[in-house]
Amino acid sequence: MTGSSLADIYADEERRVILLIDSKSFYASVECVERNLNPLKALLVVMSHQENDTGGLVLASSPMAKKTLGISNVTRQRDVPDLPGLIKAQPRMNLYIQENLKINNIYRQYVDDDHLLPYSIDESILDITDFWHLFGKSPVEVARKIQHQVRKETGIYLSVGIGDSPVLAKMALDLDAKSRPDLLAVWHYEDVPEKLWPIDNFRKVWGIGSQTAAKLERWGIHSMGDLAQSDPYIIRDRLGLVGEQLYAQAWGIDRSQLDEIVKPKNKSYSNSQVLPRNYQSADEIRVVVKEMADQVASRIRAHHQTTSLVSLYLGYANRGTNFGNRHRGGRGLHQQVRIEPTNQSAELIKIMSAIFDRYWTGEAVRHVGVSYDDLHLEAAQQLDFFSKNEVREHQIQIDQTMDQIRQRFGTASLVRAMSLERGATAISRANLVGGHNGGNAYG
């Protein structure tokens, strides 16, 4: 494709200066810094559930650990060798959150809040289109300043992808910057044919999962260039909106704006957990379901909401760990039930327990999830004239009192008797953050 034809294609596309910044091996790097070690040279892994010899997973590993041990972030604890000098650190999620906030506050010295999007615990997107000239002679110089400042103030190395659009910056980061000595790469629209289209391993490309990659291969699409030259209408027909997005991605086009306010159609509240072992007893599974029903009920009360649509998810053991596919191919159970709007713990515990008793068919369970959807303001809650109002008022007072105590003293300060039963996890999970040990933020 000639330069003139490329120019025509991108003539109407807005060119922005987007930085997609990744804190390299973030959890492991933070642990290295806490030990006065170089994050790029130390041999360290962050390991979940070290007390479990078979179930622990590597959450993060330093670049040297990945290179030396040949491990990934899905390696089991039992498969990690005990080498001299290898540090196995327990996760400290509160510390990682604290460091993430510190790094994003550094970013705020270069952009305003409307042009900063913390994308995940270790990635942020900055639109510096209107700001970069205030801090340097070029966007690259500004990116290097940010790298150096974060390294100086936190000890963390940053990888930076710079692009004319958010998706182009993301691919510059993932496919180029992370492997460069200076951890920085710049991709413009004109670079797409040379840098993006030769990519023939779809699994390396953000947004393309293994199933989509397999479909593209079956259709004779073997590279990003093939995808870019495909008929977009056929791709849309086969993959829906995702197909349209992937076609645009193959051209590096992304018209989303960081300062655009997106209002969710229907908010929901949920909680899920991986059990410490396979649960086969109905009593053990049920008590976890009831605990989670209570936990999520407390959350919706805190936001003055009631729910009229509840969901129970059970991921069966030894059927894969893709929680997103829990309701397909025998991987697990996904059951939704419409109810009268409520946020009372006693009612929701009873409802979720009944769903479990009705639909569970005896399989061993390793994942449990509870979700409350179709939310309404508490003032809109309907009265049930067939129940005793005194009982209802008493239950509301109990919920409010428990919520106040937990908010002040922590979720484990007051637990229901069921949390003392065999299989219960609420007490052990009270200090977890994101499903992992919260730890002490100050070491």
C-alpha positions as CSV (number, residue, x, y, z in Angstrom):
1,M,0.0,0.0,0.0
2,T,1.4,3.4,-1.0
3,G,2.0,6.3,1.4
4,S,-0.6,8.4,-0.5
5,S,-3.3,5.8,-0.1
6,L,-2.5,5.4,3.6
7,A,-2.7,9.2,4.0
8,D,-6.2,9.1,2.4
9,I,-7.4,6.4,4.7
10,Y,-6.3,8.2,7.8
11,A,-7.1,11.7,6.6
12,D,-10.2,12.0,8.7
13,E,-8.8,10.3,11.8
14,E,-7.9,12.5,14.7
15,R,-4.3,12.2,15.7
16,R,-3.8,12.4,19.4
17,V,-0.8,11.7,21.6
18,I,-1.7,8.8,23.8
19,L,0.6,7.2,26.4
20,L,-0.3,3.6,27.5
21,I,2.0,3.1,30.5
22,D,2.6,-0.2,32.2
23,S,4.4,-0.7,35.6
24,K,6.7,-3.5,34.7
25,S,6.0,-6.7,36.6
26,F,4.2,-4.5,39.1
27,Y,3.6,-6.7,42.2
28,A,7.0,-8.3,41.9
29,S,8.7,-4.9,41.4
30,V,7.1,-3.4,44.5
31,E,8.3,-6.4,46.5
32,C,11.8,-6.0,45.1
33,V,11.8,-2.3,46.0
34,E,10.7,-3.0,49.5
35,R,13.7,-5.3,49.9
36,N,16.1,-2.8,48.3
37,L,16.6,-5.0,45.3
38,N,16.7,-4.1,41.6
39,P,13.3,-5.1,40.0
40,L,15.0,-6.1,36.8
41,K,17.8,-8.2,38.3
42,A,16.3,-9.8,41.4
43,L,14.9,-13.3,41.5
44,L,11.5,-13.0,43.1
45,V,8.0,-14.3,42.7
46,V,4.8,-13.2,44.4
47,M,2.9,-16.4,45.4
48,S,-0.7,-16.7,46.5
49,H,-1.7,-19.2,49.2
50,Q,1.7,-20.3,50.2
51,E,0.2,-22.5,52.9
52,N,-1.4,-24.6,50.2
53,D,1.3,-26.8,48.6
54,T,-0.9,-27.7,45.6
55,G,-3.2,-24.7,45.0
56,G,-1.0,-21.7,45.1
57,L,-0.4,-19.6,42.0
58,V,2.3,-17.3,40.9
59,L,0.6,-13.9,40.8
60,A,3.7,-12.0,39.5
61,S,7.4,-12.7,38.9
62,S,10.3,-10.4,38.2
63,P,11.7,-10.4,34.7
64,M,14.8,-12.3,35.8
65,A,12.6,-15.0,37.5
66,K,10.6,-15.4,34.3
67,K,13.8,-15.8,32.3
68,T,15.6,-18.1,34.7
69,L,12.7,-20.3,35.8
70,G,10.6,-20.3,32.6
71,I,7.4,-19.5,34.6
72,S,4.3,-17.5,33.9
73,N,1.6,-16.0,36.0
74,V,-0.4,-19.2,35.9
75,T,2.3,-21.4,37.2
76,R,1.3,-23.5,40.2
77,Q,3.3,-23.2,43.4
78,R,4.3,-26.9,43.2
79,D,6.0,-26.2,39.8
80,V,8.2,-23.4,41.0
81,P,11.7,-24.8,41.9
82,D,13.4,-23.9,45.1
83,L,16.5,-22.3,43.7
84,P,19.1,-20.6,45.9
85,G,18.4,-16.9,46.1
86,L,14.8,-17.2,44.9
87,I,12.4,-15.1,47.0
88,K,8.8,-16.3,47.3
89,A,6.8,-13.3,48.6
90,Q,3.3,-13.3,49.9
91,P,1.0,-10.8,48.2
92,R,0.3,-7.5,49.9
93,M,-2.5,-6.0,47.9
94,N,-2.9,-2.9,50.1
95,L,0.7,-2.0,49.4
96,Y,0.3,-2.5,45.7
97,I,-2.8,-0.2,45.7
98,Q,-0.9,2.4,47.7
99,E,2.0,2.4,45.2
100,N,-0.5,2.5,42.3
101,L,-2.0,5.6,43.7
102,K,1.4,7.2,44.2
103,I,2.3,6.5,40.5
104,N,-1.0,7.8,39.2
105,N,-0.4,11.0,41.3
106,I,2.8,11.5,39.4
107,Y,0.9,11.1,36.1
108,R,-1.4,13.9,37.4
109,Q,1.6,16.3,37.2
110,Y,1.4,15.9,33.4
111,V,-2.3,15.7,32.7
112,D,-5.6,16.6,34.3
113,D,-8.0,14.0,35.7
114,D,-10.2,14.1,32.6
115,H,-7.2,12.9,30.5
116,L,-6.0,10.2,32.8
117,L,-7.6,6.7,33.0
118,P,-6.1,4.2,35.4
119,Y,-6.9,1.2,33.3
120,S,-5.8,-1.5,35.8
121,I,-3.6,-1.9,38.9
122,D,-0.5,-1.7,36.7
123,E,-1.6,0.2,33.6
124,S,-2.8,3.8,32.9
125,I,-3.8,5.7,29.8
126,L,-2.7,9.4,29.4
127,D,-3.9,11.7,26.7
128,I,-1.2,14.3,26.6
129,T,-2.2,15.8,23.3
130,D,-2.8,19.2,24.8
131,F,-0.1,19.0,27.5
132,W,3.1,17.4,26.2
133,H,4.5,20.7,24.9
134,L,4.5,22.1,28.4
135,F,7.0,19.5,29.6
136,G,9.4,18.8,26.7
137,K,10.3,19.2,23.1
138,S,8.5,16.0,22.0
139,P,6.1,13.4,23.4
140,V,9.0,10.9,23.6
141,E,11.0,13.3,25.8
142,V,7.9,13.7,28.1
143,A,7.5,10.0,28.3
144,R,11.1,9.5,29.3
145,K,10.7,12.2,32.0
146,I,7.7,10.3,33.4
147,Q,9.7,7.1,33.3
148,H,12.6,8.7,35.2
149,Q,10.5,10.4,37.7
150,V,8.5,7.3,38.6
151,R,11.7,5.3,38.8
152,K,13.3,7.9,41.1
153,E,10.3,8.3,43.4
154,T,9.1,4.7,43.6
155,G,11.8,2.4,42.2
156,I,9.4,1.1,39.6
157,Y,10.3,0.7,35.9
158,L,7.7,1.8,33.3
159,S,7.1,0.5,29.8
160,V,5.4,3.1,27.6
161,G,3.6,2.8,24.3
162,I,2.9,6.0,22.4
163,G,0.3,6.1,19.6
164,D,-2.0,8.2,17.6
165,S,-5.0,6.4,19.2
166,P,-5.5,4.5,22.5
167,V,-5.5,1.1,20.8
168,L,-2.4,1.9,18.8
169,A,-0.6,3.0,22.0
170,K,-1.7,-0.3,23.6
171,M,-0.3,-2.4,20.8
172,A,2.9,-0.3,20.8
173,L,3.2,-1.1,24.5
174,D,2.4,-4.8,24.3
175,L,4.1,-5.8,21.0
176,D,7.1,-3.5,21.1
177,A,7.9,-1.4,24.1
178,K,8.0,-4.2,26.7
179,S,10.9,-5.9,24.8
180,R,13.0,-2.8,24.1
181,P,16.0,-1.8,26.2
182,D,14.5,1.6,26.9
183,L,11.0,0.2,27.4
184,L,9.5,2.8,25.0
185,A,7.9,2.5,21.5
186,V,6.1,4.9,19.2
187,W,3.6,3.8,16.7
188,H,1.9,6.2,14.2
189,Y,-0.8,5.3,11.7
190,E,1.8,5.2,9.0
191,D,3.6,2.5,10.9
192,V,0.7,0.1,10.9
193,P,1.6,-1.9,7.7
194,E,5.2,-2.4,8.8
195,K,4.8,-2.9,12.5
196,L,1.3,-4.3,13.1
197,W,0.3,-6.2,10.0
198,P,3.1,-8.8,10.1
199,I,1.9,-10.0,13.5
200,D,0.7,-13.6,12.9
201,N,0.3,-14.7,16.5
202,F,-3.1,-13.3,17.4
203,R,-2.7,-14.4,21.0
204,K,-0.2,-11.7,21.5
205,V,-2.7,-9.0,20.4
206,W,-4.8,-7.3,23.0
207,G,-8.5,-8.0,22.7
208,I,-8.1,-11.3,20.8
209,G,-8.7,-14.4,22.9
210,S,-7.9,-18.0,22.0
211,Q,-11.4,-18.8,20.7
212,T,-11.5,-15.7,18.4
213,A,-8.0,-16.4,17.2
214,A,-9.0,-20.0,16.3
215,K,-12.0,-18.7,14.4
216,L,-9.8,-16.2,12.4
217,E,-7.4,-19.0,11.5
218,R,-10.2,-21.2,10.3
219,W,-11.5,-18.4,8.1
220,G,-8.1,-18.0,6.5
221,I,-7.1,-14.9,8.4
222,H,-3.6,-15.6,9.6
223,S,-2.2,-12.2,10.4
224,M,-3.3,-8.7,11.4
225,G,-2.6,-7.7,7.8
226,D,-5.0,-10.4,6.6
227,L,-7.6,-9.0,9.1
228,A,-7.1,-5.5,7.8
229,Q,-7.7,-6.6,4.2
230,S,-10.8,-8.7,5.1
231,D,-14.3,-7.6,4.2
232,P,-15.4,-5.7,7.4
233,Y,-19.1,-6.6,6.7
234,I,-18.3,-10.3,6.7
235,I,-16.3,-10.0,9.9
236,R,-19.1,-8.0,11.5
237,D,-21.7,-10.7,10.5
238,R,-19.5,-13.5,11.9
239,L,-18.3,-11.8,15.2
240,G,-20.9,-9.0,15.7
241,L,-19.7,-5.8,17.3
242,V,-16.4,-7.5,18.3
243,G,-15.6,-8.1,14.7
244,E,-16.1,-4.5,13.8
245,Q,-13.8,-3.5,16.6
246,L,-11.1,-6.0,15.6
247,Y,-11.2,-4.7,12.0
248,A,-10.7,-1.2,13.2
249,Q,-7.9,-2.4,15.5
250,A,-6.1,-3.9,12.6
251,W,-5.9,-0.4,11.2
252,G,-4.9,1.1,14.6
253,I,-8.2,3.1,14.7
254,D,-9.8,3.9,18.0
255,R,-12.1,6.9,18.4
256,S,-12.9,6.6,22.1
257,Q,-12.2,9.7,24.2
258,L,-10.8,9.5,27.7
259,D,-12.9,12.4,28.9
260,E,-16.1,11.0,27.5
261,I,-18.6,10.2,30.3
262,V,-20.2,6.8,29.8
263,K,-23.2,6.0,31.8
264,P,-23.7,2.3,32.5
265,K,-27.1,1.0,31.4
266,N,-27.6,-1.1,34.5
267,K,-25.3,-1.3,37.4
268,S,-24.9,-4.5,39.4
269,Y,-23.0,-5.6,42.5
270,S,-21.3,-9.0,42.7
271,N,-18.7,-11.0,44.6
272,S,-16.9,-14.1,43.6
273,Q,-14.2,-16.3,45.0
274,V,-12.0,-19.3,44.3
275,L,-12.4,-21.8,47.2
276,P,-9.3,-23.0,49.0
277,R,-10.1,-26.5,47.9
278,N,-12.7,-28.5,46.0
279,Y,-16.0,-28.4,48.0
280,Q,-18.1,-31.5,47.6
281,S,-20.4,-31.2,50.7
282,A,-23.7,-29.4,50.1
283,D,-23.5,-27.9,53.6
284,E,-20.0,-26.4,52.9
285,I,-21.0,-25.0,49.6
286,R,-24.3,-23.6,50.9
287,V,-22.6,-21.8,53.8
288,V,-20.3,-20.0,51.4
289,V,-23.3,-19.0,49.2
290,K,-25.0,-17.6,52.3
291,E,-22.0,-15.7,53.4
292,M,-21.6,-14.1,50.0
293,A,-25.3,-13.3,49.8
294,D,-24.9,-11.4,53.1
295,Q,-21.8,-9.6,51.9
296,V,-23.3,-8.4,48.7
297,A,-26.5,-7.4,50.4
298,S,-24.4,-5.2,52.7
299,R,-22.9,-3.5,49.6
300,I,-26.2,-2.7,48.0
301,R,-27.5,-1.3,51.3
302,A,-24.5,1.0,51.5
303,H,-25.5,2.4,48.1
304,H,-29.2,2.6,49.2
305,Q,-30.2,0.1,46.5
306,T,-32.5,-2.9,46.3
307,T,-32.2,-5.8,43.9
308,S,-34.9,-7.6,41.9
309,L,-32.7,-10.0,40.0
310,V,-30.2,-12.3,41.7
311,S,-27.7,-14.7,40.2
312,L,-25.7,-17.6,41.5
313,Y,-22.6,-18.9,39.8
314,L,-20.9,-22.2,40.6
315,G,-17.7,-23.1,38.8
316,Y,-17.2,-26.9,39.0
317,A,-13.8,-28.4,39.9
318,N,-11.5,-29.8,37.3
319,R,-13.5,-28.2,34.5
320,G,-11.2,-25.4,33.7
321,T,-10.8,-22.0,35.4
322,N,-12.4,-19.7,32.9
323,F,-15.1,-18.1,35.1
324,G,-16.5,-16.3,32.1
325,N,-17.5,-19.6,30.6
326,R,-18.9,-21.1,33.8
327,H,-22.3,-21.7,32.3
328,R,-21.1,-23.3,29.1
329,G,-19.9,-26.8,28.2
330,G,-20.7,-28.2,31.6
331,R,-18.2,-25.9,33.3
332,G,-20.6,-24.9,36.0
333,L,-24.0,-23.5,36.9
334,H,-25.3,-20.0,36.2
335,Q,-28.8,-19.4,37.5
336,Q,-30.8,-16.1,37.6
337,V,-34.0,-15.6,39.5
338,R,-36.4,-12.6,39.5
339,I,-37.5,-11.5,43.0
340,E,-39.4,-8.7,44.7
341,P,-37.0,-5.8,45.3
342,T,-35.2,-6.2,48.6
343,N,-31.8,-5.5,50.3
344,Q,-32.4,-7.4,53.5
345,S,-29.8,-10.0,54.3
346,A,-32.1,-12.5,55.8
347,E,-34.3,-12.6,52.7
348,L,-31.4,-12.7,50.2
349,I,-29.6,-15.4,52.2
350,K,-32.8,-17.5,52.1
351,I,-33.3,-16.9,48.4
352,M,-29.7,-17.7,47.4
353,S,-29.7,-20.8,49.6
354,A,-32.9,-21.9,47.9
355,I,-31.4,-21.4,44.4
356,F,-28.5,-23.6,45.4
357,D,-30.6,-26.3,46.8
358,R,-32.8,-26.4,43.7
359,Y,-30.2,-26.3,41.0
360,W,-27.0,-27.8,42.3
361,T,-26.6,-31.4,41.1
362,G,-23.8,-32.7,43.2
363,E,-20.7,-31.7,41.4
364,A,-17.6,-30.6,43.3
365,V,-17.3,-26.8,43.3
366,R,-14.2,-24.6,43.2
367,H,-15.7,-21.2,42.3
368,V,-18.7,-19.4,43.8
369,G,-20.2,-16.1,42.7
370,V,-23.2,-14.1,43.7
371,S,-24.6,-11.1,41.8
372,Y,-27.4,-8.7,42.4
373,D,-28.8,-6.9,39.3
374,D,-31.7,-4.7,38.2
375,L,-31.2,-2.3,41.1
376,H,-33.7,0.3,42.4
377,L,-33.4,3.1,44.9
378,E,-34.3,2.0,48.4
379,A,-37.2,4.4,48.5
380,A,-38.8,2.4,45.6
381,Q,-38.9,-0.8,47.7
382,Q,-42.4,-2.4,47.6
383,L,-44.1,-3.4,50.8
384,D,-45.2,-7.0,51.3
385,F,-48.6,-6.8,53.0
386,F,-48.5,-10.5,53.7
387,S,-45.5,-10.3,56.0
388,K,-45.5,-8.9,59.5
389,N,-44.2,-5.3,59.4
390,E,-42.7,-5.6,62.9
391,V,-40.5,-8.5,61.8
392,R,-39.5,-6.6,58.7
393,E,-38.6,-3.5,60.7
394,H,-36.6,-5.6,63.2
395,Q,-34.6,-7.1,60.3
396,I,-33.9,-3.7,58.9
397,Q,-32.6,-2.6,62.3
398,I,-30.4,-5.6,62.6
399,D,-28.9,-5.1,59.1
400,Q,-28.3,-1.4,59.8
401,T,-26.6,-2.1,63.1
402,M,-24.4,-4.8,61.6
403,D,-23.4,-2.6,58.7
404,Q,-22.4,0.3,61.0
405,I,-20.3,-2.0,63.2
406,R,-18.5,-3.6,60.2
407,Q,-17.9,-0.2,58.6
408,R,-16.3,1.1,61.8
409,F,-14.3,-2.0,63.0
410,G,-14.0,-4.2,59.9
411,T,-16.0,-6.9,58.2
412,A,-14.6,-9.6,60.6
413,S,-15.6,-7.6,63.7
414,L,-19.1,-9.0,63.6
415,V,-20.0,-12.2,61.8
416,R,-23.0,-14.5,61.6
417,A,-22.9,-17.8,63.3
418,M,-22.9,-19.5,59.9
419,S,-19.3,-18.2,59.4
420,L,-18.1,-20.5,62.2
421,E,-19.4,-23.6,60.3
422,R,-17.1,-25.9,58.4
423,G,-16.3,-24.6,55.0
424,A,-17.0,-20.9,55.8
425,T,-14.6,-18.4,54.3
426,A,-15.8,-15.0,55.4
427,I,-13.5,-14.7,58.4
428,S,-10.4,-15.9,56.5
429,R,-11.1,-13.6,53.6
430,A,-11.8,-10.5,55.7
431,N,-8.3,-9.1,55.1
432,L,-8.1,-10.1,51.5
433,V,-8.0,-7.5,48.7
434,G,-9.0,-8.6,45.2
435,G,-9.0,-12.2,46.5
436,H,-5.4,-12.0,47.8
437,N,-3.7,-11.2,51.0
438,G,-4.0,-7.4,51.7
439,G,-0.8,-7.5,53.8
440,N,0.7,-4.5,55.6
441,A,1.2,-1.6,53.3
442,Y,4.2,-0.6,55.3
443,G,6.0,-3.9,55.4
